[in-house]
Amino acid sequence: MRNYLKNLAIHLRGDYPSICRFIHEGRNVPSYDYQGNYICYGDRAYPSSFYELDCPPFVIFYEGNLSFLNEQCIAVIGSRTPSEYALRMTEDFVGNVREHYTIVSGLAYGIDITAHRAALDFQSIAVVGCGLDICYPSKHRVEFEFMKKNHLVISEYPKGVHPHKHYFPFRNRLIAALSQSVYVMSAFVRSGTMHTVNEALKLNRRVICLPHNLDDITGAGCNLLIQEGAEVLTNLEDLSNI
């Protein structure tokens, strides 16, 4: 079964609905020799938190230290175009918790890359929406290569698969599942960050938001979540007490 799942993921380029359909129909696919690391649904190393998902990944391709999946993880997420305030608070937050928690994020611009950079001397996990031979965004090549060697980068997509817009909201469920708490440092009301929050809420994860000025649209999603009952970050003491 393990080899079949690997071959399906490669043949169908990680497309989840197609993989489900092929499994349901019992369809055969060619055998592929994959030069890389992967774990499959049912493997001993497969994260138990992924079994909580409505759509658990069948195969996870990875580079780096797989044991990070077993650490206490928190997600630090937010807008690709945050305010300087949100960036500064993200650095402060990760600086306070990085010795005790593995930081999970998506390697995107803004909050994601700020969180990863603040944790480079400690532990972090990047969940990406493309094959592990492709760096997206390309400007994060240095961090991407460093994390593949020293941290952990995971993807549902085999090598050679380029990023597509719909891959990113779908991968967000993995960020939420891996994390015991999700920290939202910046968010537009309609955004991929809010999609991750919805996934976290479905999984009964804690959601903690950084409050923003009322005239800051890059934090309007945070303020909305707080209004709806999310926990609030109010000072540096809160940041260090998870």
N, CA, C and O of each residue as an XYZ file, in Angstrom:
968
protein
N       0.828     -1.215      0.000
C       0.000      0.000      0.000
C       0.860      1.261      0.000
O       0.540      2.242     -0.672
N       1.945      1.226      0.755
C       2.816      2.393      0.841
C       3.371      2.769     -0.535
O       3.363      3.938     -0.921
N       3.849      1.768     -1.263
C       4.408      2.031     -2.586
C       3.335      2.535     -3.544
O       3.595      3.394     -4.387
N       2.136      1.996     -3.407
C       1.013      2.428     -4.250
C       0.688      3.895     -4.004
O       0.470      4.648     -4.954
N       0.653      4.309     -2.736
C       0.360      5.706     -2.415
C       1.436      6.635     -2.969
O       1.133      7.699     -3.508
N       2.693      6.221     -2.830
C       3.788      7.032     -3.385
C       3.647      7.182     -4.889
O       3.806      8.279     -5.425
N       3.351      6.083     -5.573
C       3.203      6.137     -7.028
C       2.014      6.993     -7.448
O       2.086      7.726     -8.434
N       0.922      6.897     -6.694
C      -0.240      7.743     -6.980
C       0.115      9.218     -6.859
O      -0.214     10.018     -7.735
N       0.786      9.573     -5.770
C       1.122     10.976     -5.534
C       2.009     11.527     -6.639
O       1.838     12.669     -7.065
N       2.950     10.724     -7.103
C       3.838     11.179     -8.167
C       3.099     11.235     -9.500
O       3.201     12.221    -10.230
N       2.363     10.186     -9.812
C       1.645     10.114    -11.090
C       0.625     11.242    -11.227
O       0.464     11.815    -12.305
N      -0.061     11.554    -10.131
C      -1.120     12.565    -10.156
C      -0.635     13.915     -9.640
O      -1.432     14.827     -9.424
N       0.658     14.034     -9.445
C       1.298     15.300     -9.079
C       0.716     15.908     -7.805
O       0.578     17.124     -7.676
N       0.381     15.023     -6.874
C      -0.096     15.462     -5.570
C      -1.521     15.953     -5.530
O      -1.960     16.469     -4.503
N      -2.261     15.808     -6.619
C      -3.635     16.322     -6.663
C      -4.549     15.455     -5.796
O      -4.829     14.305     -6.135
N      -5.004     16.010     -4.688
C      -5.713     15.218     -3.683
C      -7.013     14.599     -4.204
O      -7.219     13.402     -4.005
N      -7.902     15.358     -4.864
C      -9.140     14.740     -5.362
C      -8.879     13.588     -6.328
O      -9.583     12.578     -6.300
N      -7.876     13.740     -7.175
C      -7.562     12.675     -8.130
C      -7.031     11.438     -7.419
O      -7.370     10.312     -7.784
N      -6.199     11.650     -6.404
C      -5.682     10.516     -5.637
C      -6.829      9.769     -4.959
O      -6.873      8.539     -4.977
N      -7.749     10.512     -4.367
C      -8.915      9.881     -3.727
C      -9.722      9.070     -4.737
O     -10.155      7.956     -4.444
N      -9.918      9.629     -5.913
C     -10.708      8.944     -6.940
C     -10.027      7.654     -7.392
O     -10.681      6.623     -7.543
N      -8.733      7.713     -7.604
C      -8.003      6.524     -8.042
C      -8.049      5.436     -6.975
O      -8.195      4.257     -7.298
N      -7.926      5.822     -5.712
C      -7.998      4.838     -4.628
C      -9.382      4.207     -4.583
O      -9.510      2.989     -4.465
N     -10.415      5.034     -4.677
C     -11.794      4.540     -4.627
C     -12.078      3.573     -5.772
O     -12.780      2.578     -5.596
N     -11.529      3.875     -6.939
C     -11.782      3.045     -8.120
C     -10.791      1.892     -8.244
O     -10.931      1.046     -9.127
N      -9.791      1.855     -7.367
C      -8.801      0.789     -7.415
C      -7.951      0.799     -8.671
O      -7.554     -0.257     -9.163
N      -7.674      1.969     -9.186
C      -6.946      2.086    -10.448
C      -5.442      1.937    -10.239
O      -4.884      2.399     -9.243
N      -4.815      1.293    -11.187
C      -3.374      1.106    -11.137
C      -2.651      2.276    -11.790
O      -3.194      2.946    -12.669
N      -1.432      2.510    -11.353
C      -0.582      3.545    -11.945
C       0.815      2.971    -12.115
O       1.153      1.969    -11.484
N       1.629      3.592    -12.956
C       3.002      3.106    -13.118
C       3.795      3.225    -11.820
O       3.428      3.976    -10.915
N       4.878      2.477    -11.749
C       5.774      2.560    -10.598
C       6.844      3.610    -10.868
O       7.404      3.680    -11.962
N       7.117      4.424     -9.853
C       8.087      5.508     -9.993
C       9.202      5.344     -8.962
O       8.964      4.970     -7.814
N      10.410      5.632     -9.402
C      11.567      5.631     -8.507
C      11.782      7.061     -8.040
O      12.336      7.883     -8.770
N      11.343      7.354     -6.826
C      11.426      8.728     -6.313
C      12.713      8.916     -5.538
O      12.970      8.211     -4.562
N      13.521      9.867     -5.974
C      14.779     10.176     -5.295
C      14.537     11.267     -4.253
O      14.771     12.449     -4.505
N      14.079     10.858     -3.111
C      13.788     11.815     -2.051
C      13.131     11.118     -0.877
O      12.873      9.915     -0.920
N      12.864     11.875      0.165
C      12.283     11.334      1.389
C      10.773     11.518      1.398
O      10.262     12.534      0.928
N      10.067     10.538      1.930
C       8.619     10.662      2.054
C       8.101      9.716      3.131
O       8.724      8.704      3.451
N       6.953     10.074      3.675
C       6.214      9.196      4.575
C       4.788      9.099      4.057
O       4.298     10.007      3.386
N       4.134      8.004      4.369
C       2.782      7.762      3.863
C       1.789      7.584      5.010
O       2.160      7.277      6.143
N       0.541      7.786      4.681
C      -0.566      7.528      5.601
C      -0.416      6.110      6.147
O      -0.300      5.151      5.384
N      -0.419      5.989      7.456
C      -0.269      4.685      8.084
C       1.129      4.364      8.546
O       1.320      3.431      9.326
N       2.126      5.122      8.080
C       3.497      4.909      8.539
C       3.632      5.270     10.019
O       2.876      6.091     10.539
N       4.587      4.658     10.675
C       4.821      4.961     12.082
C       5.187      6.432     12.277
O       4.827      7.033     13.289
N       5.899      7.008     11.318
C       6.343      8.399     11.433
C       5.283      9.407     11.000
O       5.487     10.614     11.132
N       4.164      8.927     10.489
C       3.100      9.830     10.035
C       2.522     10.573     11.243
O       2.170      9.940     12.238
N       2.419     11.905     11.172
C       1.938     12.674     12.333
C       0.517     12.288     12.737
O      -0.387     12.270     11.902
N       0.328     11.985     13.992
C      -1.004     11.583     14.463
C      -2.020     12.700     14.274
O      -3.206     12.432     14.086
N      -1.569     13.944     14.323
C      -2.497     15.069     14.167
C      -3.110     15.118     12.780
O      -4.202     15.661     12.613
N      -2.434     14.562     11.777
C      -2.987     14.577     10.418
C      -4.205     13.662     10.298
O      -5.046     13.864      9.422
N      -4.304     12.667     11.164
C      -5.472     11.786     11.130
C      -6.740     12.518     11.560
O      -7.845     12.037     11.307
N      -6.597     13.661     12.198
C      -7.753     14.458     12.610
C      -8.392     15.205     11.441
O      -9.528     15.669     11.548
N      -7.686     15.320     10.350
C      -8.144     16.125      9.220
C      -9.227     15.421      8.414
O      -9.248     14.194      8.320
N     -10.127     16.211      7.832
C     -11.108     15.662      6.898
C     -10.415     15.118      5.653
O     -10.868     14.143      5.054
N      -9.322     15.753      5.275
C      -8.547     15.341      4.104
C      -7.092     15.100      4.510
O      -6.222     15.908      4.187
N      -6.821     14.014      5.205
C      -5.433     13.754      5.614
C      -4.567     13.459      4.393
O      -5.005     12.742      3.493
N      -3.364     13.989      4.344
C      -2.501     13.736      3.184
C      -2.107     12.268      3.104
O      -1.842     11.627      4.121
N      -2.071     11.749      1.887
C      -1.677     10.357      1.699
C      -0.162     10.194      1.727
O       0.357      9.182      2.199
N       0.538     11.200      1.217
C       1.997     11.174      1.181
C       2.522     12.548      1.574
O       1.999     13.572      1.134
N       3.550     12.563      2.396
C       4.255     13.799      2.735
C       5.705     13.638      2.291
O       6.428     12.765      2.769
N       6.104     14.494      1.375
C       7.497     14.546      0.952
C       8.227     15.519      1.872
O       7.666     16.539      2.272
N       9.462     15.207      2.203
C      10.139     16.071      3.175
C      11.643     16.127      2.942
O      12.244     15.235      2.342
N      12.219     17.207      3.442
C      13.667     17.383      3.522
C      13.965     17.934      4.912
O      13.313     18.872      5.371
N      14.948     17.350      5.571
C      15.316     17.844      6.891
C      15.073     16.833      7.990
O      15.089     15.624      7.762
N      14.848     17.349      9.184
C      14.749     16.535     10.393
C      13.292     16.180     10.681
O      12.533     16.997     11.203
N      12.921     14.966     10.338
C      11.525     14.544     10.483
C      11.082     14.499     11.938
O       9.885     14.572     12.214
N      12.009     14.382     12.863
C      11.646     14.314     14.281
C      10.981     15.599     14.765
O      10.323     15.597     15.806
N      11.142     16.692     14.028
C      10.486     17.942     14.412
C       8.969     17.781     14.463
O       8.290     18.513     15.184
N       8.437     16.828     13.703
C       6.992     16.599     13.707
C       6.498     16.127     15.063
O       5.312     16.252     15.371
N       7.390     15.589     15.872
C       7.014     15.074     17.188
C       7.231     16.078     18.305
O       6.944     15.786     19.466
N       7.732     17.256     17.968
C       7.964     18.294     18.966
C       6.675     19.068     19.249
O       5.694     18.943     18.515
N       6.686     19.863     20.313
C       5.577     20.773     20.567
C       5.665     21.921     19.564
O       6.651     22.657     19.529
N       4.636     22.058     18.763
C       4.658     23.032     17.673
C       3.584     24.099     17.851
O       2.495     23.831     18.359
N       3.913     25.299     17.427
C       2.927     26.373     17.327
C       3.056     27.008     15.949
O       4.156     27.127     15.408
N       1.933     27.409     15.395
C       1.938     28.096     14.104
C       2.001     29.599     14.325
O       1.329     30.140     15.203
N       2.811     30.259     13.523
C       2.883     31.716     13.520
C       2.596     32.148     12.092
O       3.398     31.903     11.190
N       1.453     32.790     11.886
C       0.990     33.066     10.530
C       0.520     34.509     10.402
O       0.328     35.209     11.396
N       0.339     34.935      9.161
C      -0.155     36.286      8.946
C      -0.008     36.737      7.512
O       0.348     35.962      6.624
N      -0.285     37.982      7.314
C      -0.322     38.586      5.986
C       1.053     38.592      5.318
O       2.089     38.605      5.984
N       1.032     38.581      3.985
C       2.265     38.752      3.217
C       2.695     40.214      3.176
O       3.840     40.516      2.841
N       1.782     41.118      3.514
C       2.092     42.558      3.506
C       1.688     43.181      4.841
O       0.801     44.034      4.877
N       2.314     42.775      5.916
C       1.929     43.258      7.245
C       2.517     44.633      7.540
O       3.361     45.139      6.801
N       2.062     45.213      8.614
C       2.623     46.475      9.096
C       3.965     46.215      9.776
O       4.286     45.082     10.133
N       4.741     47.288      9.950
C       6.005     47.167     10.675
C       5.761     46.720     12.117
O       6.563     45.987     12.695
N       4.663     47.163     12.677
C       4.277     46.749     14.036
C       4.120     45.236     14.109
O       4.636     44.603     15.029
N       3.408     44.650     13.141
C       3.186     43.206     13.151
C       4.492     42.445     12.952
O       4.709     41.409     13.581
N       5.354     42.948     12.090
C       6.650     42.297     11.881
C       7.493     42.333     13.150
O       8.121     41.341     13.520
N       7.500     43.476     13.804
C       8.282     43.625     15.034
C       7.765     42.703     16.130
O       8.546     42.069     16.839
N       6.448     42.633     16.264
C       5.867     41.778     17.292
C       6.075     40.303     16.981
O       6.207     39.486     17.893
N       6.103     39.961     15.701
C       6.394     38.578     15.317
C       7.806     38.198     15.729
O       8.028     37.117     16.275
N       8.757     39.080     15.471
C      10.136     38.829     15.896
C      10.225     38.683     17.413
O      10.904     37.788     17.917
N       9.538     39.561     18.134
C       9.554     39.489     19.598
C       8.936     38.185     20.090
O       9.465     37.527     20.985
N       7.811     37.829     19.489
C       7.104     36.624     19.910
C       7.955     35.377     19.697
O       8.155     34.586     20.619
N       8.449     35.210     18.482
C       9.266     34.032     18.192
C      10.527     34.038     19.051
O      10.985     32.985     19.494
N      11.084     35.217     19.285
C      12.252     35.312     20.155
C      11.989     34.814     21.558
O      12.891     34.292     22.213
N      10.765     34.969     22.025
C      10.403     34.529     23.373
C      10.116     33.032     23.466
O      10.329     32.425     24.515
N       9.635     32.435     22.379
C       9.164     31.049     22.473
C      10.033     30.039     21.740
O       9.838     28.836     21.916
N      10.975     30.477     20.932
C      11.701     29.567     20.046
C      12.539     28.523     20.774
O      12.861     27.485     20.197
N      12.898     28.777     22.024
C      13.665     27.777     22.769
C      12.783     26.638     23.261
O      13.290     25.588     23.655
N      11.489     26.832     23.242
C      10.565     25.864     23.833
C       9.606     25.237     22.830
O       9.045     24.175     23.100
N       9.407     25.869     21.681
C       8.441     25.382     20.703
C       9.035     25.405     19.298
O       9.841     26.272     18.962
N       8.623     24.445     18.494
C       8.967     24.449     17.079
C       7.976     25.344     16.346
O       6.764     25.200     16.507
N       8.489     26.259     15.548
C       7.663     27.234     14.845
C       7.232     26.668     13.500
O       8.066     26.208     12.721
N       5.938     26.700     13.228
C       5.387     26.208     11.964
C       4.828     27.378     11.170
O       4.081     28.198     11.703
N       5.191     27.452      9.899
C       4.631     28.489      9.030
C       4.781     28.055      7.574
O       5.100     26.899      7.296
N       4.549     28.990      6.640
C       4.455     28.607      5.240
C       5.499     29.169      4.308
O       5.369     29.014      3.094
N       6.546     29.827      4.828
C       7.664     30.340      4.044
C       7.264     31.453      3.071
O       8.033     31.786      2.169
N       6.084     32.025      3.243
C       5.629     33.101      2.360
C       6.253     34.427      2.781
O       6.948     34.507      3.794
N       5.997     35.452      1.997
C       6.433     36.798      2.361
C       5.769     37.235      3.667
O       4.779     36.643      4.098
N       6.312     38.258      4.279
C       5.673     38.880      5.432
C       5.890     38.132      6.722
O       7.026     37.856      7.109
N       4.797     37.802      7.389
C       4.861     37.169      8.707
C       5.550     35.815      8.651
O       6.362     35.503      9.522
N       5.242     35.004      7.641
C       5.809     33.654      7.563
C       7.331     33.675      7.590
O       7.951     33.038      8.442
N       7.926     34.403      6.664
C       9.382     34.384      6.567
C      10.016     35.064      7.775
O      11.113     34.690      8.189
N       9.342     36.048      8.337
C       9.851     36.691      9.553
C       9.915     35.689     10.699
O      10.888     35.661     11.452
N       8.876     34.868     10.828
C       8.857     33.845     11.877
C       9.961     32.817     11.659
O      10.668     32.454     12.598
N      10.109     32.348     10.417
C      11.158     31.367     10.130
C      12.545     31.935     10.411
O      13.385     31.264     11.010
N      12.782     33.168      9.977
C      14.102     33.775     10.189
C      14.421     33.924     11.671
O      15.561     33.729     12.093
N      13.411     34.269     12.454
C      13.630     34.444     13.891
C      13.929     33.123     14.586
O      14.458     33.109     15.698
N      13.591     32.004     13.927
C      13.800     30.684     14.528
C      14.942     29.910     13.876
O      15.112     28.726     14.167
N      15.719     30.531     13.015
C      16.737     29.796     12.264
C      17.771     29.121     13.154
O      18.316     28.081     12.782
N      18.048     29.683     14.306
C      19.015     29.069     15.216
C      18.369     28.051     16.145
O      19.025     27.510     17.035
N      17.077     27.789     15.936
C      16.348     26.857     16.791
C      15.631     25.833     15.907
O      16.305     25.120     15.163
N      14.322     25.725     15.951
C      13.619     24.718     15.158
C      12.377     25.318     14.507
O      11.607     26.032     15.148
N      12.197     25.017     13.224
C      10.963     25.430     12.558
C      10.624     24.452     11.443
O      11.481     23.722     10.945
N       9.361     24.460     11.070
C       8.842     23.613      9.996
C       8.173     24.511      8.972
O       7.328     25.335      9.322
N       8.547     24.358      7.711
C       7.879     25.071      6.624
C       6.996     24.093      5.861
O       7.457     23.031      5.444
N       5.738     24.447      5.680
C       4.801     23.651      4.891
C       4.592     24.400      3.583
O       4.027     25.494      3.578
N       5.041     23.825      2.481
C       5.037     24.542      1.211
C       4.022     23.952      0.240
O       3.556     22.826      0.411
N       3.688     24.738     -0.783
C       2.673     24.349     -1.755
C       3.236     24.021     -3.117
O       2.653     24.384     -4.139
N       4.379     23.330     -3.141
C       5.003     22.934     -4.402
C       6.006     21.829     -4.101
O       6.187     21.450     -2.944
N       6.655     21.314     -5.136
C       7.673     20.301     -4.931
C       8.878     20.853     -4.193
O       9.140     22.055     -4.230
N       9.609     19.977     -3.527
C      10.710     20.426     -2.682
C      11.969     20.790     -3.467
O      12.970     21.195     -2.876
N      11.928     20.650     -4.779
C      13.027     21.126     -5.616
C      12.759     22.528     -6.150
O      13.554     23.066     -6.921
N      11.651     23.113     -5.743
C      11.246     24.439     -6.212
C      11.103     25.361     -5.011
O      10.369     25.052     -4.072
N      11.791     26.475     -5.038
C      11.692     27.455     -3.954
C      10.683     28.524     -4.340
O      10.854     29.228     -5.335
N       9.633     28.635     -3.542
C       8.632     29.673     -3.787
C       8.264     30.340     -2.462
O       7.853     29.669     -1.515
N       8.416     31.673     -2.402
C       8.965     32.553     -3.433
C      10.477     32.398     -3.560
O      11.163     32.045     -2.601
N      10.981     32.668     -4.755
C      12.396     32.429     -5.045
C      13.319     33.296     -4.203
O      14.478     32.937     -3.993
N      12.828     34.433     -3.717
C      13.656     35.323     -2.900
C      14.008     34.713     -1.542
O      14.878     35.220     -0.833
N      13.335     33.633     -1.191
C      13.602     32.990      0.095
C      14.496     31.761     -0.065
O      14.468     30.852      0.764
N      15.283     31.743     -1.133
C      16.138     30.596     -1.434
C      17.101     30.274     -0.289
O      17.272     29.107      0.064
N      17.723     31.286      0.286
C      18.706     31.046      1.352
C      18.048     30.348      2.535
O      18.574     29.360      3.048
N      16.891     30.863      2.972
C      16.178     30.257      4.104
C      15.674     28.855      3.748
O      15.735     27.936      4.564
N      15.182     28.712      2.534
C      14.656     27.432      2.065
C      15.737     26.350      2.109
O      15.510     25.263      2.641
N      16.898     26.646      1.556
C      17.979     25.660      1.527
C      18.506     25.379      2.935
O      18.823     24.236      3.265
N      18.599     26.410      3.753
C      19.048     26.215      5.132
C      18.082     25.316      5.889
O      18.503     24.421      6.622
N      16.789     25.556      5.712
C      15.798     24.775      6.446
C      15.752     23.332      5.979
O      15.511     22.435      6.787
N      15.978     23.086      4.703
C      15.998     21.711      4.213
C      17.144     20.915      4.834
O      17.038     19.700      4.997
N      18.223     21.584      5.174
C      19.376     20.903      5.761
C      19.317     20.844      7.284
O      19.777     19.877      7.891
N      18.751     21.874      7.897
C      18.853     22.019      9.352
C      17.521     22.015     10.095
O      17.489     21.797     11.306
N      16.437     22.251      9.390
C      15.112     22.271     10.005
C      14.259     21.207      9.310
O      14.706     20.071      9.153
N      13.051     21.554      8.897
C      12.195     20.600      8.189
C      11.297     21.350      7.218
O      10.651     22.333      7.580
N      11.266     20.873      5.984
C      10.362     21.411      4.965
C       9.532     20.247      4.451
O      10.083     19.217      4.064
N       8.203     20.399      4.441
C       7.323     19.318      3.997
C       6.362     19.807      2.924
O       6.068     20.998      2.821
N       5.877     18.851      2.122
C       4.931     19.175      1.055
C       4.146     17.933      0.678
O       4.643     16.814      0.809
N       2.928     18.126      0.214
C       2.143     17.034     -0.363
C       2.518     16.783     -1.812
O       2.082     15.797     -2.407
N       3.317     17.661     -2.378
C       3.579     17.636     -3.814
C       4.976     17.103     -4.105
O       5.945     17.538     -3.481
N       5.092     16.165     -5.047
C       6.406     15.608     -5.378
C       7.263     16.608     -6.141
O       6.777     17.640     -6.603
N       8.517     16.291     -6.263
C       9.431     17.159     -6.993
C       8.929     17.402     -8.418
O       8.363     16.514     -9.056
N       9.149     18.608     -8.891
C       8.722     18.972    -10.236
C       7.383     19.664    -10.303
O       7.018     20.202    -11.349
N       6.635     19.663     -9.200
C       5.313     20.302     -9.188
C       5.466     21.769     -8.802
O       5.926     22.094     -7.707
N       5.073     22.641     -9.714
C       5.168     24.077     -9.469
C       3.966     24.563     -8.655
O       2.911     23.930     -8.669
N       4.123     25.673     -7.955
C       3.019     26.176     -7.125
C       1.848     26.667     -7.960
O       2.034     27.245     -9.031
N       0.654     26.436     -7.467
C      -0.573     26.971     -8.052
C      -1.377     27.628     -6.942
O      -1.273     27.248     -5.775
N      -2.161     28.597     -7.309
C      -2.865     29.414     -6.324
C      -3.683     28.579     -5.353
O      -3.696     28.862     -4.155
N      -4.366     27.554     -5.853
C      -5.253     26.785     -4.973
C      -4.501     25.810     -4.077
O      -5.096     25.249     -3.156
N      -3.215     25.594     -4.317
C      -2.453     24.699     -3.448
C      -2.255     25.290     -2.050
O      -2.188     24.560     -1.062
N      -2.163     26.612     -1.980
C      -1.790     27.239     -0.711
C      -2.893     27.196      0.344
O      -2.613     26.840      1.489
N      -4.143     27.547      0.005
C      -5.179     27.387      1.032
C      -5.372     25.932      1.446
O      -5.735     25.656      2.590
N      -5.131     24.995      0.517
C      -5.293     23.586      0.863
C      -4.190     23.127      1.816
O      -4.450     22.346      2.731
N      -2.964     23.604      1.610
C      -1.871     23.195      2.497
C      -2.022     23.782      3.898
O      -1.418     23.291      4.851
N      -2.840     24.851      4.018
C      -2.977     25.508      5.323
C      -3.524     24.584      6.394
O      -3.257     24.776      7.580
N      -4.290     23.578      5.981
C      -4.834     22.635      6.964
C      -3.704     21.880      7.667
O      -3.841     21.497      8.829
N      -2.595     21.669      6.967
C      -1.463     20.968      7.568
C      -0.773     21.833      8.609
O      -0.341     21.334      9.649
N      -0.666     23.131      8.334
C      -0.093     24.059      9.305
C      -0.917     24.040     10.586
O      -0.370     23.983     11.687
N      -2.239     24.089     10.431
C      -3.126     24.080     11.596
C      -3.032     22.763     12.359
O      -2.987     22.758     13.589
N      -3.002     21.655     11.636
C      -3.004     20.346     12.287
C      -1.728     20.095     13.081
O      -1.775     19.485     14.149
N      -0.605     20.552     12.580
C       0.668     20.310     13.256
C       0.810     21.085     14.557
O       1.653     20.753     15.390
N      -0.006     22.113     14.735
C       0.212     23.084     15.805
C      -0.797     22.939     16.931
O      -1.982     22.713     16.688
N      -0.322     23.071     18.164
C      -1.237     23.047     19.296
C      -1.944     24.386     19.462
O      -3.035     24.456     20.028
N      -1.312     25.452     18.962
C      -1.905     26.790     18.984
C      -1.523     27.503     17.699
O      -0.464     27.254     17.124
N      -2.406     28.399     17.256
C      -2.150     29.184     16.048
C      -2.130     30.653     16.426
O      -3.113     31.187     16.939
N      -1.009     31.298     16.171
C      -0.837     32.716     16.492
C      -0.972     33.531     15.220
O      -0.202     33.370     14.273
N      -1.966     34.408     15.217
C      -2.267     35.227     14.044
C      -1.725     36.626     14.301
O      -2.255     37.362     15.134
N      -0.676     36.985     13.588
C       0.010     38.248     13.832
C      -0.464     39.370     12.919
O      -0.209     40.543     13.193
N      -1.145     39.025     11.849
C      -1.640     40.007     10.886
C      -2.562     39.281      9.933
O      -2.272     38.153      9.535
N      -3.683     39.912      9.553
C      -4.600     39.243      8.629
C      -5.602     40.223      8.041
O      -6.213     41.010      8.764
N      -5.763     40.170      6.743
C      -6.895     40.833      6.115
C      -8.144     40.009      6.422
O      -8.049     38.826      6.751
N      -9.303     40.633      6.314
C     -10.549     39.923      6.627
C     -10.740     38.736      5.694
O     -11.161     37.663      6.127
N     -10.434     38.924      4.423
C     -10.502     37.820      3.465
C      -9.073     37.485      3.053
O      -8.420     38.259      2.353
N      -8.601     36.339      3.488
C      -7.196     36.010      3.246
C      -6.940     34.536      3.505
O      -7.761     33.837      4.098
N      -5.772     34.079      3.042
C      -5.358     32.718      3.332
C      -5.136     32.487      4.812
O      -5.328     31.379      5.313
N      -4.730     33.539      5.514
C      -4.550     33.430      6.964
C      -5.858     33.060      7.644
O      -5.884     32.208      8.532
N      -6.935     33.699      7.230
C      -8.240     33.395      7.820
C      -8.667     31.967      7.485
O      -9.362     31.321      8.270
N      -8.250     31.482      6.325
C      -8.538     30.093      5.977
C      -7.826     29.143      6.939
O      -8.398     28.140      7.364
N      -6.584     29.462      7.277
C      -5.854     28.642      8.247
C      -6.543     28.659      9.604
O      -6.629     27.631     10.276
N      -7.031     29.822     10.003
C      -7.755     29.936     11.270
C      -8.990     29.040     11.260
O      -9.265     28.354     12.245
N      -9.728     29.040     10.165
C     -10.917     28.185     10.073
C     -10.545     26.712     10.228
O     -11.252     25.950     10.887
N      -9.437     26.325      9.619
C      -8.970     24.942      9.770
C      -8.605     24.656     11.225
O      -8.905     23.582     11.746
N      -7.961     25.613     11.871
C      -7.576     25.442     13.274
C      -8.799     25.288     14.171
O      -8.811     24.457     15.079
N      -9.813     26.083     13.914
C     -11.027     26.006     14.724
C     -11.726     24.661     14.550
O     -12.258     24.110     15.513
N     -11.729     24.135     13.335
C     -12.323     22.819     13.104
C     -11.587     21.731     13.888
O     -12.171     20.715     14.265
N     -10.308     21.962     14.122
C      -9.483     20.988     14.839
C      -9.383     21.284     16.336
O      -8.622     20.640     17.058
N     -10.162     22.265     16.787
C     -10.170     22.664     18.204
C      -8.802     23.133     18.695
O      -8.416     22.869     19.834
N      -8.076     23.830     17.822
C      -6.814     24.427     18.225
C      -7.061     25.815     18.808
O      -8.023     26.490     18.441
N      -6.196     26.228     19.707
C      -6.272     27.590     20.239
C      -5.899     28.573     19.141
O      -4.983     28.333     18.355
N      -6.623     29.679     19.101
C      -6.316     30.760     18.161
C      -6.075     32.023     18.974
O      -6.949     32.471     19.717
N      -4.884     32.594     18.830
C      -4.495     33.780     19.590
C      -4.102     34.862     18.595
O      -3.303     34.615     17.693
N      -4.654     36.049     18.753
C      -4.468     37.110     17.763
C      -3.796     38.344     18.350
O      -4.046     38.725     19.494
N      -2.955     38.947     17.558
C      -2.355     40.228     17.892
C      -3.340     41.333     17.533
O      -3.754     41.411     16.377
N      -3.735     42.194     18.475
C      -4.674     43.276     18.155
C      -3.989     44.367     17.335
O      -2.783     44.590     17.446
N      -4.784     45.034     16.517
C      -4.270     46.080     15.633
C      -5.098     47.349     15.767
O      -6.228     47.316     16.254
N      -4.530     48.463     15.331
C      -5.292     49.708     15.264
C      -6.489     49.540     14.342
O      -6.446     48.767     13.385
N      -7.539     50.259     14.635
C      -8.769     50.122     13.860
C      -8.603     50.550     12.410
O      -9.347     50.092     11.542
N      -7.643     51.415     12.137
C      -7.450     51.885     10.766
C      -6.398     51.077     10.005
O      -5.990     51.470      8.912
N      -5.960     49.965     10.566
C      -4.957     49.116      9.920
C      -5.650     47.930      9.261
O      -6.013     46.966      9.936
N      -5.835     47.999      7.942
C      -6.570     46.932      7.256
C      -5.784     45.622      7.251
O      -6.370     44.550      7.098
N      -4.464     45.700      7.417
C      -3.675     44.463      7.446
C      -3.893     43.675      8.730
O      -3.469     42.524      8.837
N      -4.556     44.295      9.704
C      -4.870     43.598     10.951
C      -6.350     43.477     11.214
O      -6.762     43.057     12.295
N      -7.165     43.848     10.219
C      -8.619     43.814     10.416
C      -9.122     42.403     10.693
O     -10.078     42.219     11.447
N      -8.482     41.410     10.088
C      -8.875     40.030     10.350
C      -8.600     39.620     11.783
O      -9.387     38.890     12.386
N      -7.488     40.084     12.332
C      -7.175     39.805     13.739
C      -8.236     40.402     14.656
O      -8.734     39.736     15.564
N      -8.575     41.662     14.407
C      -9.572     42.328     15.248
C     -10.931     41.648     15.151
O     -11.650     41.535     16.144
N     -11.280     41.195     13.951
C     -12.544     40.485     13.776
C     -12.540     39.183     14.569
O     -13.528     38.856     15.227
N     -11.454     38.449     14.513
C     -11.366     37.191     15.258
C     -11.453     37.427     16.757
O     -12.085     36.654     17.477
N     -10.818     38.496     17.226
C     -10.906     38.845     18.646
C     -12.345     39.162     19.020
O     -12.830     38.730     20.066
N     -13.022     39.911     18.173
C     -14.429     40.242     18.415
C     -15.278     38.976     18.499
O     -16.258     38.923     19.242
N     -14.894     37.962     17.730
C     -15.661     36.716     17.695
C     -15.227     35.725     18.775
O     -15.761     34.618     18.851
N     -14.258     36.119     19.614
C     -13.915     35.280     20.755
C     -12.519     34.702     20.789
O     -12.202     33.930     21.695
N     -11.670     35.048     19.832
C     -10.292     34.555     19.865
C      -9.542     35.157     21.048
O      -9.882     36.241     21.522
N      -8.533     34.454     21.516
C      -7.683     34.981     22.581
C      -6.846     36.141     22.045
O      -6.613     36.258     20.842
N      -6.400     36.993     22.964
C      -5.719     38.226     22.577
C      -4.303     38.267     23.143
O      -4.076     37.942     24.309
N      -3.362     38.671     22.304
C      -2.021     39.002     22.774
C      -2.035     40.460     23.215
O      -2.351     41.350     22.426
N      -1.690     40.701     24.479
C      -1.796     42.070     24.987
C      -0.476     42.673     25.430
O      -0.353     43.897     25.487
N       0.519     41.847     25.746
C       1.827     42.370     26.127
C       2.869     41.275     25.986
O       2.542     40.126     25.691
N       4.131     41.643     26.200
C       5.204     40.674     26.016
C       5.111     39.514     26.985
O       5.566     38.414     26.672
N       4.532     39.735     28.149
C       4.358     38.630     29.095
C       3.418     37.595     28.511
O       3.639     36.395     28.671
N       2.360     38.050     27.827
C       1.459     37.115     27.164
C       2.204     36.315     26.100
O       1.961     35.121     25.927
N       3.113     36.979     25.388
C       3.828     36.312     24.316
C       4.660     35.148     24.824
O       4.844     34.166     24.105
N       5.158     35.234     26.027
C       6.035     34.183     26.538
C       5.296     33.131     27.351
O       5.890     32.131     27.755
N       4.016     33.341     27.591
C       3.220     32.370     28.356
C       2.180     31.735     27.445
O       1.080     32.261     27.274
N       2.538     30.610     26.870
C       1.635     29.940     25.928
C       0.822     28.892     26.678
O      -0.004     28.206     26.077
